[in-house]
């Protein structure tokens, strides 16, 4: 059985970016990395969604009881 040694994450990221730039060019490499980012919801929308699913009684009991 062989043992697997993982690279440090910083080295892995650096090598991956270097390969992307080498193969795709800097503009396409940046485009690719931006595709992977998850867009954040507007904080107001996120808060309203949280409020809709909130059971106020349960929440208040959890927060204000000892």
N, C-alpha and C positions, 0 to 999 in steps of 0.2 A: 504494500500500500504506500502510495507516495503522499508526502505532506505538501500542502499548498501554502505558500507564503504570500500574503496580500501586501500590495504596495501601500505606502502611506497615502492618505486621501489627497494631500496637497500635491504630491508627486504625480499621482494618477490624473488629477485635474490638469496640471501643467502639461503633461505629455499629450493628453487628449486634445487640449486646445491647440498645441503645436501641430499635431497631426491634422486637425480640421483645417487650420490655416494653410498648411502645406498642400493639402489635397483640394480644398475648395476655394482658397483665397480668403483674405481677411473679411471682405464684405459678406460673403456667403456663410462663413463660419459664425459671424456675429448673428446673422439672420437665423441660423440653425439654433444657436443657444437661446435666442429670444423666443423661438417656437416652444421651447420646453417650459417657459415660465407660465405659471398659473396666474391668470388675471384675478386680482382681488376685487371683491364686491365693494361697492360704496359702503362706508361704515354705517350710514343711516339705513340703507336697505338691509344690511346684515343685522343691525339691531332690531329692526321691525320684524324680521323673520324669527329672530330669537324670541321676541315678545309674543308672537302668535302661538308658538309652541309651548310657552311657559305656563305652568300651573301655578298661579300666584299664591294660593294657599300653601302649597307644598314648599314653594320657594321661601316665603316669609317664615314658615315654621323652621326651615333649615337654617336660615340666617339669624333669626332673632331668638331662638331658644337655646338654652344652655346645654 
